[in-house]
């Protein structure tokens, strides 16, 4: 085991800042130190670890192979230290600091945003930054504390906990069927204009199942296609056609009569809702509070219906 007595561990903070900021000058501004002091820290750190970590030129700064490996280890050390320090005293205090949460755009707007308002009112020292994107964020590289995954959970090295589930609903605006009966069988949907979400693997194919376990797969005819669920919902509200949407996105519209559910005797495959976070020995209280609140909210809505 390496002898740490000859290494100033404070230099790890400076080293991480230099790499993240991209230059000695930017790191100095971020840390509130003189550039010469930052440069001295880097020179002494290289002596202490016995390896060259940075390659400096007049135009750019880059990592050596040893520096890249040392930087990854340094980030892990600093994350663990931050979490340990926070955990040491946070059980007797309210959650504080900024919680960065990543979620799909529709889930963020329909579920996370209103819940964030409630949590920040309850805990005034907690700030929540929502990153609403339909791509899968890199939690480590982007400094994200927690990500919400809706649907199939891909394999990853992150920790995950299931907090709830969702259903898929077939919906449409009521007047789309003015003067004609509502469809009663899945096959009848093929003649209707469909609003397709293109980010799905098979956006025009849907498999329905009834209580007897009978399954029917229908190929739908897209009138409008979009890569976001929000746009599909807006098109449905405008009367553009039928659509398949998660319950959390349209339950309020159905409850207030803006949309109706079709084929109530047939169901579509749903999925799980998971919270995902980087591997860590200590989970900050701000994360635990958020996960508990989300789990409670989903349990309450499952029992009482989405509103």
Secondary structure, DSSP 4 states (H G I P E B T S, - for coil): ---GGGS-THHHHHHHHHHHHSSHHHHHHHHT--HHHHHHHHHHHHHHHTS--EEE-SS-EEE-HHHHHHHHHHHHHHHHHHHHHHHHHHTTS---EEEEEEE-HHHIIIIIHHHHHHHHHH-TTEEEEEEE-SS---TTTTT-SEEEEESS----SSEEEEEEEEEEEEEE-GGGGTTSPPP-SGGGGGGSEEEEETTSTTTTEEEEEETT--EEEEE-EEEEEES-HHHHHHHHHTT--EEEEEHHHHHHHHHTTSSEE--TTEEEEEEEEEEEE---SS--HHHHHHHHHHHHHHHHHHHH---
